[in-house]
Amino acid sequence: MKTTSPIRTLTRLAVANRVSAVYLALVGGAMATAAAVPLFATSPDASLIWVWPALFTFPAFGFVAWLGEAGWGGNAPTWFLIGGIALSALIQSLALGTVWRTLRGRRDTRGRLTPAS
């Protein structure tokens, strides 16, 4: 029986399935849009577009926001918040991949559906 490394398994769960890929594309698109809008908008509220990537990653990003509040008193640096959004997206993508794999199950060598382990 061939075994795979834990890193490879985690990567497959976090990136290499349909559900995780769609989620990461959604968050990546929101981040690209949020980065581009302040460059072209003249409104003073253009930076509020960064709320959307944070909302797409909210359950995990809530912890990052709490850390930023605790560490910097509400003035967390931009690199921390953007890195927190990216890390939150990967954590939630891993959770989505795990749920997807569990719900789909696996097929054994004879083609029968078995529960995923």
N, C-alpha and C positions, 0 to 999 in steps of 0.2 A: 504494500500500500504506500502510495506516494504522499508525503506530508509537505505542507507549505509552511513558510516562515510566518510568524505572527505579524510582522510588518507588511508582508504581501497580502495577508488576509484582511488586515485593517485598511490597507489602501484600496483593495477591491470593494470593501463595504462602503468606504467613504467617497469613492470617485467612480469606480467602474461598474455602475449599474444605472439603469434608466432614471430611477427616482432621484438618486443623488445628483446625477448629471443635470437634470432639469432644475433642481433646487440651486445648485452651484451656478448654473447659467443665469438664473433669476437674480441671485445676489450679486453676481459679477456685473450683470447689466445695470442693476440699480447703482452699484458703485461707480461704474463708468459714466452713467448719466449724472450722478451726483458730483463727479469730478469735473464734468464738462459744463454743466449749467452755470456755475459761478464765473466761468471764463467768458461766457457770451451774454449773460443777463446783466441788465443795468439796475435791477431792483435791489434794494438793500436786504431783502429777505431771501436772496438767492441761496445763501448757505443753509437755509432750512431744509433743502432737498436731502441733506444727509440724514434726516429722520427716517427716510424710507429704507435704506440698507440696515439701519439699526432695528427698525420694526420687523424686517424680514428675518432677522437673527435674534429676535427678542428674548426668548426664554434664556438662552445662554448669554446674550449680550447684557442682560440685567446684572449678572455677576460682574462683568467687566466694568459696567457703569458704576456699580457699587465700589469696586476697587479704585476706580479713578476718583470717586468722591472721597474715599478714605485716604488715599495717598496724596492727592494734590488739592484737596478741598474744593472740588468742583471745577478746577482749572487744569484738567488733564491735558497733556500735550496731544497734538493731532496724531502723531505716530502711534501713540498708545491706543487711541480710539479706532483708528483704521486697522491696526493690527488686531485689536479686539474683535472687530467685525469679521475679519478674515478667519481668525481662530474660532469664533463662535459659529461661523458658517461651516467650517470643517467638522466641528463637534456635532452639530445638528445633522450634517450630511452623513456622518458615521451612524448616528441614531436612526436616520431614515433608511439607510442601507441595511442595517440590522433588522429593522422591522420588515422591510421588503423581503429580505431573505427568509425570515421566519414565516411570513405569510405565504410565500410561494412554496416553501419546502424544497426538497431536492429529489431528483430521480435516482434510484439505484441502478445498478448495471443491467437489470432486467426491464427497466422502463417503468417500474412502479413508483408511485409517489411515496416518499418517506418524510417524516418530520425533520426539519433542519436541526443540526446540533451545533 
